[in-house]
Amino acid sequence: MSERLLVSTRKGLFVVVPQRGGWRIERSAFLGDNVTLALADDRDGSWYAALNLGHFGVKLRRSTDQGRSWDELAVPTYAADQTVATGDGKPPKPATLQLLWALEKGGADERGRLWAGTIPGGLFRSDDSGASWQLVQSLWDRPERAEWFGGGYDYPGIHSICVDPRDARKLRVAVSCGGVWQSADSGDTWSVTTEGMFAAYMPPERAGDPAIQDPHRMVQCRDAPDHLWVQHHNGVFRSSDGGNTWAEIANVSPSVFGFAVAVHPRDPHTAWFVPAVKDECRVPVDARLVVARTRDGGQSFDVASEGLPQQDAYDLVYRHGLAIDGDGNRLAFGSTTGGLWVSEDQGARWQAADVRMPPISAVVFA
Amino acid sequence: MPRVVLASALARWLRDSASAHAVDAAIDAPGETVGDVLENVFARHPQLRGYVVDDQGAVRHHVAVFVDGVAISDKVRLRQPVAAQGEIYIMQALSGG
C-alpha cells in the first residue's frame, strides 16, 4: 500500500504520510507558490511538480531524492506560427502555454518518456524525462481542434492521458471541451471516439458532436484497460470497449455532476465519484460531503459519509483531486477548501488528515 | 552599457547554472533596443527567458518593463531604443491571494 501522498496546492507541494494514527505533513516544497500537478514515476523513482507562477509562467521541476531538492526542467512551448482558434467564437490568438493540465509517464519499457497535456490544447511528448518536449503535431493539426473550446478556462485543454498498460503505443486522451481521442501508434494518428456521449450544454442539434464533449476526467482500469470511466460535464459515462463507445450512468447518488473519478486498478466495475450540485453552483449536495461508489459497473451506488463533514461543508474536489493507490484499497482526496481525507477500506470510511491545507488541485500516491 | 534590473520577485527564481549562485539583481548587457538588450541577458542566463517572455517572445502579460522609469508600450516587438547608460527595470504586477 502506498505510504505517501503528494498534495499539490495553491501554496506549495506537501508530502503527507501516516504518523501516529493520522496523516500529517512530512515536508513541503515550493511554499507560497501554486503547484498544480505532481507525478511520481515508479520507473525511476523521480517526482515531478508542475507550477503555475502566474506572472512568470508555467514551470516544471523534477526531484530524484523524494522532494528534498528539485531541478528546473523545460516546459512545453508553442512555435511562432501556432495559433488557438476555438469553437465558441473567440478570435484566434497565438498559442502560449497556459497550464500543464496532465502529466503521465510512458510505458514500463519507455524509460524517460512522459506525456503532457496542456491548455491551450497541445499534447506534448518528452523522451528525456522532461529535459525537452515535442508537440504531438498530428493531434494539433486535426481540423476538429478548431471546434474545441475552454471549460472553466478561456482555452481548451488536455487533462487526462491514459497510456495502455498492455501496449504503451495506445493512448487515450480527454479534452475539455474537445472529446475523447485515441491513438494506436504513439500519437502518429488519432480518432475521436465519443459515441454515446451527449452534451446537454450545447444547442440541441449539436449535442452529439464528438469534438465538443466535455469529459471532466477520464480514468482507465489498470488490469482491464478496455474499461474506462468518464466524469463528464453533464453526467457519468463508462466504456467497456476501449473507449470506442460510451454508456451513460445516470443514477449516481446524490448527483451526476462532479469533476473527479477513480477506478479500482483490478476491478473495472468499481469506481468512485465526489458529486456536487450542478452546474455553476458546485458545492456538495445539501452541504454534505460524500463519496459515491459503485461496485457493479454503475448499476447501483452506495454513498459514503462516515468520516466526512455532514454539515456546512462546501468542499469541491477538482478533476485531479481524487487518487487511488496501486493495491486498490487506499484512496485519498483533497478539496478546494483545503480538506484532505484518506480511506483505507476502498472508500467505505474516511479519515480527515490532520492538516489545514491551502486549496488543493491534485492528489497522487507516491 | 545599459543595465537591466530585476525585481526581487523575479530574481529569486534564478540561479547561475555555472555557479549555482543566485543571479545578481542587476545585469549589464549591450544593445540598442529593449529586445537586443534582453536577448543578450537571456544568452547569459537562458533560464530567465521563460520567466520574462512567453512562448512567442512577447513580454508576459503580468510582467512590466520600464526604460528609465517609463513603461514600454509595445510588449511584443520590443524595438524601443535604450540609451547607452539607460536602465531597463523588470517587475511584475502585484498580486493577491
Interface residues (C-beta under 8 A of the other chain):
Chain A: R10 L53 G54 H55 F56 G57 K59 E72 V75 T77 Y78 A79 A80 P94 A95 T96 L97
Chain B: A9 L10 W13 Q47 G50 Y51 V52 D54 D55 Q56 G57 A58 R60 H62 V63 Q92 A93 S95 G97
